[in-house]
C-alpha cells in the first residue's frame, strides 16, 4: 500500500516537473523570439523559427506628362504674336503648350502663346497687346510679353497690376528686330531674354497658380461622350476671308492647323503646326470705338467644341472673373480632361459659323 502511494507521489512530481520545465522553456522561447518562438512547437510551422516580415508596398509613381510638368511652380510667359504675317512666318509656337487666338480690329486676329519650362530661342513676331488677352494670361498666372498696347490694354495692365514686359516701355533688351523683315512685323524674343528682363523688373519667376487644364498621361477617347461625332475637319471663321481650320492626321493622331486654306507652317522647322487638343469657344464680340477696337463678353458662360483623336463633342465653358480660370465641361457636367499634347484654344465670334466635317 505504501509503495503504491509512493509511486503515485513520484509520478505526480514528475508531471509537475515536466509542466514547470515546459513553462520555463516556453517563457524562454517567448522572450527570445516572441510569438514566433512558440510556433516552433506548432504543427503549422515546424521549420521556421522567425516569421518573415511583409515588405511595405512601393508606391507607384504618378505618370509624367510630356507636354508640361504638373509639379513645376515655374511661371509661364504669355507672348502676344502678330497674326497678320501670312501662314509661314511664326516662330516658337511648337514650344507653346497652350495657344489662344482671338479677334482684333478689322476682323483679323492675334495669337497669344503660353510657354512653360522651355528654352525657346526664337519667338515671334511679337505684337501689341489687346486688353481681353489679359484674361487668359492672368488665368495662367503668366508674365505677359508684348510690344506696345492699345489704350484699353494700357489702362487694364496698370489697373490690374499685370506683370508685363512691354518692348516700348519696360522691355529693356528683351526684344530685337530682324532687319530683313518689314516693320512692324519683325520683332522677336526668346525665353532667356524674357527671364532676364522679368528678373530686372522684380517679377517672381515662380508661383502657385496651377494649370488651367487637366491632362491625362494615358490616351483618352471621347467617342462615347454625349453628342460625340467623328471630326476629320473643323472650320471656323473670324470673317469671310479669315478662316482657321484643322484636319485630322490619323497616323500621328493630331490635328493639322490651316490658316485661310493653307497649312500653318513653323518658320524654323518648316513643319505644319499640329495639336493634340483643339478647343473652340464661341464668344460674342463687339466694337468699342471708331478704330474698330474690339471687346468680348467672356465673363459668363457659353458653348463650344472639344476635338481630340478624331472626334468632336459639344462643351460648355464658364469664366467668373478676369483672373479666374475658365472651366470647360462636357454637356453631362463632368470636367474636360485633355490628352497629353499641345492645345489650341480657338476663341471665335459667336456670329460666325463653325463647321465640323466627318
C-alpha positions as CSV (number, residue, x, y, z in Angstrom):
1,X,0.0,0.0,0.0
2,X,2.7,2.5,1.0
3,X,4.7,1.5,-2.2
4,X,1.7,2.3,-4.3
5,X,1.3,5.7,-2.7
6,X,4.9,6.4,-3.1
7,X,4.8,5.6,-6.9
8,X,1.8,8.0,-7.2
9,X,3.7,10.7,-5.5
10,X,6.7,10.2,-7.7
11,X,4.5,10.3,-10.8
12,X,2.8,13.5,-9.7
13,X,6.2,15.1,-9.0
14,X,7.4,14.0,-12.5
15,X,4.3,15.6,-14.1
16,X,4.8,18.8,-12.1
17,X,8.4,18.9,-13.1
18,X,7.6,18.4,-16.8
19,X,5.0,21.2,-16.6
20,X,7.4,23.5,-14.9
21,X,10.2,22.7,-17.4
22,X,7.7,23.3,-20.2
23,X,6.6,26.6,-18.8
24,X,10.2,27.8,-18.3
25,X,11.1,26.7,-21.8
26,X,8.1,28.4,-23.3
27,X,8.8,31.6,-21.4
28,X,12.4,31.4,-22.6
29,X,11.4,31.0,-26.3
30,X,8.8,33.8,-26.0
31,X,11.3,36.2,-24.5
32,X,14.0,35.2,-27.1
33,X,11.9,35.0,-30.2
34,X,8.5,36.5,-29.4
35,X,5.4,34.8,-30.8
36,X,7.5,33.1,-33.5
37,X,9.3,31.1,-30.8
38,X,6.2,29.4,-29.7
39,X,5.5,28.5,-33.3
40,X,8.4,26.1,-33.0
41,X,6.1,23.7,-31.3
42,X,3.2,24.3,-33.7
43,X,2.3,21.7,-36.3
44,X,1.6,24.5,-38.7
45,X,5.2,25.8,-38.8
46,X,7.9,23.4,-37.6
47,X,10.6,24.6,-39.9
48,X,10.8,28.3,-39.2
49,X,11.9,30.0,-36.0
50,X,11.2,33.5,-37.3
51,X,8.3,34.7,-39.5
52,X,9.5,36.9,-42.4
53,X,8.2,40.5,-42.3
54,X,6.0,41.6,-45.2
55,X,7.7,44.4,-47.0
56,X,5.9,47.7,-47.4
57,X,4.4,48.1,-50.9
58,X,6.4,50.5,-53.1
59,X,4.1,53.3,-54.2
60,X,3.6,53.5,-58.0
61,X,4.9,56.9,-59.2
62,X,2.4,59.1,-61.0
63,X,2.9,59.0,-64.7
64,X,4.6,62.2,-66.1
65,X,3.1,64.3,-68.8
66,X,5.2,65.1,-71.8
67,X,3.7,68.5,-72.7
68,X,4.0,70.2,-69.3
69,X,5.3,69.4,-65.8
70,X,2.4,69.4,-63.5
71,X,4.7,69.6,-60.4
72,X,6.6,72.6,-61.6
73,X,5.9,76.0,-60.0
74,X,7.7,77.9,-62.7
75,X,5.6,80.8,-64.0
76,X,4.7,80.7,-67.7
77,X,5.3,83.5,-70.2
78,X,2.3,84.5,-72.4
79,X,3.6,86.2,-75.6
80,X,1.5,88.2,-78.0
81,X,2.0,87.1,-81.6
82,X,1.3,89.0,-84.8
83,X,-1.1,87.1,-86.9
84,X,-1.1,89.4,-90.0
85,X,2.1,88.0,-91.5
86,X,1.0,85.0,-93.5
87,X,0.9,81.3,-92.8
88,X,4.7,80.6,-92.6
89,X,6.2,83.4,-90.6
90,X,5.6,82.3,-87.0
91,X,8.5,81.1,-84.8
92,X,8.3,79.3,-81.4
93,X,4.6,78.1,-81.5
94,X,5.7,74.5,-81.5
95,X,7.0,75.0,-77.9
96,X,3.9,76.6,-76.6
97,X,1.9,74.1,-74.6
98,X,-1.4,76.1,-74.9
99,X,-2.1,78.8,-77.5
100,X,-5.0,81.2,-77.8
101,X,-6.4,83.1,-80.8
102,X,-9.0,86.0,-80.6
103,X,-10.4,88.6,-83.0
104,X,-9.0,92.1,-83.2
105,X,-9.9,95.1,-85.2
106,X,-10.7,94.7,-88.9
107,X,-11.8,91.1,-88.5
108,X,-8.2,90.0,-88.1
109,X,-6.9,88.1,-85.1
110,X,-3.9,87.8,-82.8
111,X,-2.3,84.9,-81.1
112,X,-1.1,84.5,-77.5
113,X,1.3,81.6,-77.0
114,X,2.0,80.3,-73.4
115,X,5.4,78.8,-72.7
116,X,6.4,76.9,-69.5
117,X,9.7,75.3,-68.7
118,X,11.1,75.8,-72.2
119,X,14.2,77.4,-73.5
120,X,12.8,78.6,-76.8
121,X,15.4,80.6,-78.7
122,X,13.1,82.4,-81.2
123,X,9.5,83.6,-80.6
124,X,7.5,85.9,-82.8
125,X,6.9,88.1,-84.5
126,X,5.8,89.8,-81.2
127,X,3.0,92.4,-81.4
128,X,1.0,94.8,-79.2
129,X,-1.5,93.9,-76.5
130,X,-5.3,93.8,-76.6
131,X,-6.9,94.0,-73.2
132,X,-9.1,90.8,-73.3
133,X,-6.0,88.7,-73.9
134,X,-5.0,89.7,-70.3
135,X,-7.8,87.5,-69.0
136,X,-6.1,84.4,-70.4
137,X,-2.6,85.5,-69.3
138,X,-4.0,86.1,-65.8
139,X,-5.7,82.7,-65.5
140,X,-2.5,81.0,-66.5
141,X,-0.5,83.0,-63.9
142,X,1.8,84.2,-66.7
143,X,4.2,87.1,-67.1
144,X,2.7,88.9,-70.1
145,X,5.1,89.8,-73.0
146,X,4.1,92.3,-75.8
147,X,5.4,95.1,-77.9
148,X,3.1,98.1,-77.5
149,X,-0.5,98.2,-76.4
150,X,-3.9,99.7,-77.2
151,X,-5.2,102.4,-74.8
152,X,-7.6,99.9,-73.3
153,X,-4.8,97.3,-72.7
154,X,-2.6,100.0,-71.2
155,X,-5.3,101.0,-68.7
156,X,-6.1,97.5,-67.8
157,X,-2.5,96.4,-67.4
158,X,-1.9,99.3,-65.0
159,X,-5.2,98.9,-63.1
160,X,-4.8,95.1,-62.8
161,X,-1.1,95.4,-61.9
162,X,-0.2,92.8,-64.6
163,X,3.4,91.6,-64.6
164,X,4.2,92.6,-68.2
165,X,7.3,93.2,-70.4
166,X,6.5,95.8,-73.0
167,X,9.0,96.3,-75.7
168,X,8.1,100.0,-76.0
169,X,8.4,100.9,-72.3
170,X,10.0,98.5,-69.8
171,X,11.2,95.8,-72.2
172,X,14.9,96.6,-71.9
173,X,16.8,94.2,-74.2
174,X,14.1,91.5,-74.2
175,X,13.3,92.1,-77.9
176,X,15.1,92.6,-81.1
177,X,14.2,93.5,-84.7
178,X,15.0,91.3,-87.7
179,X,16.0,94.0,-90.2
180,X,15.4,91.6,-93.1
181,X,11.7,91.8,-92.4
182,X,9.5,94.9,-92.8
183,X,8.4,96.7,-89.6
184,X,6.2,96.3,-87.5
185,X,6.2,92.5,-88.2
186,X,9.9,92.0,-87.3
187,X,10.1,91.9,-83.5
188,X,11.3,88.7,-81.9
189,X,12.2,87.5,-78.4
190,X,13.4,84.4,-76.5
191,X,12.6,82.8,-73.2
192,X,16.1,83.6,-71.9
193,X,15.7,87.3,-72.8
194,X,12.2,87.4,-71.1
195,X,13.5,85.7,-68.0
196,X,16.4,88.2,-67.7
197,X,14.1,91.2,-68.1
198,X,11.5,89.7,-65.7
199,X,14.2,89.4,-63.0
200,X,15.3,93.0,-63.6
201,X,11.7,94.2,-63.2
202,X,11.4,92.3,-59.9
203,X,8.8,89.8,-61.1
204,X,8.7,86.4,-59.4
205,X,9.6,83.6,-61.8
206,X,7.6,81.1,-59.6
207,X,4.0,80.9,-58.5
208,X,1.3,78.5,-57.4
209,X,-1.4,79.4,-60.0
210,X,-1.5,75.9,-61.4
211,X,-2.7,74.8,-64.8
212,X,-5.9,75.8,-66.4
213,X,-6.5,72.4,-67.9
214,X,-6.3,68.8,-66.6
215,X,-4.4,66.4,-68.7
216,X,-4.3,62.6,-68.9
217,X,-0.9,60.9,-69.3
218,X,-2.7,57.9,-70.8
219,X,-4.6,58.3,-74.1
220,X,-8.3,59.1,-73.6
221,X,-11.2,58.8,-76.1
222,X,-14.2,61.0,-76.3
223,X,-16.0,58.8,-78.8
224,X,-18.6,57.6,-76.2
225,X,-19.3,61.1,-74.8
226,X,-22.7,62.6,-75.2
227,X,-23.0,64.3,-78.7
228,X,-19.7,62.9,-79.9
229,X,-19.2,62.7,-83.7
230,X,-16.3,61.8,-85.9
231,X,-14.4,65.0,-86.8
232,X,-11.9,64.8,-89.6
233,X,-12.1,68.6,-90.2
234,X,-13.3,71.7,-88.4
235,X,-13.6,75.1,-90.0
236,X,-14.0,78.3,-88.0
237,X,-14.1,82.0,-89.2
238,X,-13.3,85.4,-87.9
239,X,-14.8,86.9,-91.0
240,X,-15.4,85.7,-94.6
241,X,-11.7,86.0,-95.6
242,X,-10.2,84.9,-92.3
243,X,-10.7,81.2,-91.7
244,X,-9.0,78.7,-89.4
245,X,-9.3,75.0,-90.0
246,X,-7.9,71.7,-88.6
247,X,-7.7,68.4,-90.4
248,X,-7.1,65.2,-88.6
249,X,-3.9,63.2,-89.2
250,X,-5.0,59.7,-88.1
251,X,-1.4,58.4,-88.4
252,X,0.0,60.8,-85.8
253,X,-3.3,61.3,-84.1
254,X,-3.1,65.1,-84.2
255,X,-5.0,68.0,-85.8
256,X,-3.0,69.8,-88.5
257,X,-3.7,73.6,-88.4
258,X,-4.5,75.7,-91.5
259,X,-4.9,79.4,-91.9
260,X,-7.0,80.8,-94.8
261,X,-6.9,77.4,-96.5
262,X,-3.1,77.0,-96.3
263,X,-1.0,74.9,-93.9
264,X,0.2,76.9,-90.9
265,X,4.0,76.3,-91.1
266,X,6.6,76.8,-88.4
267,X,9.2,79.4,-89.6
268,X,12.2,77.4,-88.5
269,X,11.4,73.7,-88.9
270,X,9.1,74.2,-91.9
271,X,6.7,71.7,-90.4
272,X,3.0,72.2,-90.2
273,X,1.7,73.1,-86.7
274,X,-0.2,70.3,-85.1
275,X,-2.3,70.0,-82.0
276,X,-3.5,67.1,-79.9
277,X,-6.4,69.1,-78.5
278,X,-8.4,71.8,-80.2
279,X,-11.0,73.8,-78.1
280,X,-13.4,76.1,-79.9
281,X,-15.0,78.8,-77.7
282,X,-17.9,80.7,-79.3
283,X,-17.8,84.2,-77.7
284,X,-19.7,87.4,-78.5
285,X,-17.6,90.3,-79.7
286,X,-18.4,94.0,-80.2
287,X,-16.8,97.2,-81.3
288,X,-15.6,99.8,-78.8
289,X,-14.6,102.8,-80.9
290,X,-14.2,104.4,-84.3
291,X,-10.9,102.5,-84.7
292,X,-12.8,99.2,-84.5
293,X,-11.1,98.0,-81.3
294,X,-13.0,95.0,-80.1
295,X,-14.1,93.6,-76.8
296,X,-15.5,90.2,-75.9
297,X,-18.2,89.0,-73.5
298,X,-16.3,86.2,-71.9
299,X,-17.0,86.7,-68.2
300,X,-20.1,84.5,-68.4
301,X,-20.9,81.0,-69.8
302,X,-21.0,79.8,-73.4
303,X,-20.7,76.9,-75.7
304,X,-18.1,75.4,-77.9
305,X,-16.5,72.2,-79.1
306,X,-13.6,69.9,-78.0
307,X,-11.7,67.9,-80.6
308,X,-9.2,65.1,-79.9
309,X,-8.3,61.8,-81.5
310,X,-10.6,62.2,-84.4
311,X,-13.8,63.1,-82.5
312,X,-15.7,66.2,-81.5
313,X,-18.0,66.8,-78.6
314,X,-20.1,69.9,-77.7
315,X,-18.9,71.6,-74.5
316,X,-19.8,74.4,-72.1
317,X,-17.4,77.0,-70.8
318,X,-17.7,79.3,-67.8
319,X,-15.4,82.2,-66.6
320,X,-16.4,84.0,-63.5
321,X,-13.8,86.8,-63.4
322,X,-10.9,88.1,-65.5
323,X,-8.2,86.3,-63.4
324,X,-10.4,83.3,-62.6
325,X,-9.7,80.1,-64.5
326,X,-12.1,79.2,-67.3
327,X,-13.8,75.9,-66.6
328,X,-14.6,73.6,-69.5
329,X,-17.2,70.8,-69.1
330,X,-18.9,68.2,-71.2
331,X,-22.7,68.5,-71.6
332,X,-23.2,65.9,-68.8
333,X,-21.4,68.3,-66.4
334,X,-18.1,66.5,-66.0
335,X,-14.9,68.4,-66.4
336,X,-12.8,68.2,-69.6
337,X,-9.6,66.1,-69.3
338,X,-7.2,66.7,-72.2
339,X,-4.9,64.3,-73.9
340,X,-1.2,64.8,-73.4
341,X,-0.1,67.2,-76.1
342,X,-0.3,70.8,-77.5
343,X,-3.6,72.6,-77.1
344,X,-5.1,75.3,-79.3
345,X,-7.9,77.4,-77.9
346,X,-9.8,79.0,-80.8
347,X,-11.9,81.8,-79.5
348,X,-14.2,82.7,-82.4
349,X,-17.1,85.2,-82.9
350,X,-20.4,83.9,-81.8
351,X,-22.0,85.1,-85.0
352,X,-19.6,83.1,-87.3
353,X,-20.3,79.5,-88.3
354,X,-18.4,76.5,-87.0
355,X,-18.4,73.6,-89.5
356,X,-17.5,70.0,-88.5
357,X,-17.0,67.5,-91.3
358,X,-16.9,63.8,-90.6
